[in-house]
């Protein structure tokens, strides 16, 4: 084994041990993730000030082309409202299209990566920028396409948006330590089916779905 490979192995093992120690010390996580406080837990990854005037639930699938179009079209304006404290986004990931990814696991791995980035960065800005990055036109894999992003490539995306090294290492490992992306997706899918048209992307305000192509953002100060 080369010196470089040995160094990476030790770094990965240290990352695993560090996360396991944190889980033991803090106990099992539950409830709502707060990326502003970097405490993702349960089925919802929340990004933005907990005291924001308005909140939305946003259902998305990492591989879904329509979810990608939504984030590319409205992501910048959402980001501005997160930064100025006007909006808190509760992301609810589903994995409709996991089996249609080249690896058969892309949705699950991308969901896990988003949780790890939010958990380790403890920053809404970094967490949302990672979401924007994995949905970027030149990054998001195609549904039914011949390739998707490997763990190393997802870790590289995390690196580009300034996620901590530990987040990058955990993504490269490829083991869902601390967060179970499949369970997250299943629970969110159950919640999604409460609505008449359970497709993604779906924006929900005050427990009511809205047309994501409408000017729904106008009700939030920019």
Buried (B, 14 or more C-beta within 10 A) or exposed (E): EEEEEEEBEEBBEEBBEEBEEEEEEEEEBEEBBBBBBBBBBBBBBBBBBEEBEBBBBBBBBBBBBBBBBBBBEBBEBBBBBBBBBBBBBBBBBBBBBBEBBBBEBBBBBBBBBBBBBBBBBBBBBBBBBBBBBBBEEEBBBBBEEEEBBBBEBBBBBBBEBBBBEBBBBBBBBBEBBBBBBBEBBEBBBEBBEEBEEBBBBBBBBEEEBBEBEEEBBEEBEE
